[in-house]
Amino acid sequence: MSEEYTQLVKRCRKHDERAMRALYEEMAPMAMGVCMRYSRSREEAQDLLQDGFVKVFEKLGTLKDPERVGAWIHQIMVNVCIDSFHRRKELRFIDDTLEEPVTLPLDPFAMDEIVAAIQKLPPHQQAVFNLVEVEGYSCEEAAQRLGQTSSAVRATLCRAKAALRGMLRGNG
């Protein structure tokens, strides 16, 4: 498949509309999954997806390794989602510390229930939860991305997990 991606990216760089459509159709489900985790609704996720693919096709010339186009598109989608929060100024944090990590048991729940619960979180909690728990950023890396302190990110993550736990158990 990596050779196919290399050829597809080369054709996209030449503005081949069929290749661009093929790349979109191949990557849109993964990208939509990212956008759904950061959005409040399907409509908002579709807007983010569209914005993300505009960036993908604008910046395709900067992609160094066409075989990693999926990971590259994933990162663009995360960036578009975080940028959207910044534009709307919906990232608000309370700066306090959290000493003990909290884990959220996800096994008993279907993925659509989890995504729906994540979408119900306040936007700042949603962004932090996604960056740390889904995307794998450390709290320090997430703090840097969001322009916040790591203690604020840890506290927000704790609140997000507690809220999710309540929603998934039917208490929220």
N, C-alpha and C positions, 0 to 999 in steps of 0.2 A: 504493500500500500504506500510505502514511503516514496517509491519511484513515481507512483501516480500523483502524489501530492507535489513532488518536484515539478513534474510536467504541467500539472494544473496551475501551480503558482506562476510558472513561466508564461503560460498562456494568459493568465489574469493580468500579469504585468504589461502585456501587449494589448490590454483592454478587450480581450476576447469575451464577448457577452455570454456565450455558452459556458465558457470556463468559469466565469464569475458566478453564473447561476448554479453550476455544479458545485462550486466551493461553498456557496451559501447553503444549498440544500444538504450538503454533507455535514456542515458544521452548525447549522441553525439549531438543531435539537439540543446539542450540548450548550450552545450559547444561550438559548432560551432558558435552560435549567439554571444557569448562573443568574440571569436577569430576574427570574421568578424568585430566587432566594433573596434578592435585594429590593424587591418591589413590594408595593402594597396591593397590587391587582394585576390581572393578566394584561389589561390595557397598558398599564404603566410598563410592564415587562416588555411588551411588544414595542413600545416607543424606545426603550433602552436598547433592545435588540437592533432596531433600525439604526439608531445613533451609532451603536457599536460597529455594525457592518459598514456604515459610511466611513468610519475611521479605518477599519480593516482595509478597505479598498483604496483609501487615500494614502495609507502608510505601507502598503504591500511592498513597495520598493525598498523599505528599510529592513525587511525580514532577511536575516542572515542565513538561516538554515530552513529551507522550505520543507524539510522532513518534519520539522517541529511546528508546523503551521497551526495544529490544533491547540497546543499549549500557548502559542503566541496569541491566538484569537481569544482563548480563555482569559489571559491576562488583560487584554484590551477590554473585554466585557467587564471584568472586575473594576478596572480603572474608570470606565464609563459610568458604572453604577455608583462608585464612590464620588466621582465628580458631580453626579446628579444631586447627591445629598448635599455636597458643599454649595452648589448653586442655590439650592432651596434653603440653605442654612438650617437644616434639620438635625444637625449633629450637636447635641447638647450633652455635656458630661458633668457629673458631680465628682469632684476630686477627693476621694478618700481611699484608704488602703484595704486590701483584702489579704489576710495572712494564709488562709486555708483554701486550697483549690476545691471546687465543687464540680462533680461530674453529673451529667444528665443521662439517665438510662434511656437509650433510643431503641433498643431491640424490639420491644413489644409493639411498636407502632409502625404503621405503613408510612412510606415516604410522602405520600400526598398529605397525610395528616400533619407530618412534621413541617413540610413546606407551608401549609396553611397556618400553622401555629407561628412559624417564624415571620410570616407576613403580617401577623397581628401585633408583633412587637413594635414599640415606638421606633422610629427610624434610626436613632442613634444606637439603640440596643441591637437592632437588626444588623446594622453595618458591622458592629464589633463582633457579634456572634459569628457572622459569616466569615469575616477576615480571620478570626482566630480558630474557630472550630471547624469550619468547612474548607477554607483556603489554606489553612496551616501556618498562618503568620504567627510569630511570637507576639506576646502583648506589647513588647517594645517596638517591634516592626509595625504592628497595627497602630500604635500610638503615633509613630512617626508619619505614617500614611495619612492619619486623620488630624494631625496637628494637635494632639493632646498628650497628656502625661501618661506614662505607663500605669500609674496607680489609678488614674481615672478610667483607663481601659479595663483594668482588672475589676474595678468596682462595677462598671457597666456590664461586663461579662457575667459577673455574679448575679446581677439583677436580671439579666436576660435569661440565664439558665433557670433561675427561680421562677420567673414568669412562664417559661416554656414548660417547666415541670408541672406547674399548676394547670396550665391549659391542657396538657396531654393527659393529665390525671382527671380532667373534668372539673377542676376547681377554679378555672379562670376564664 
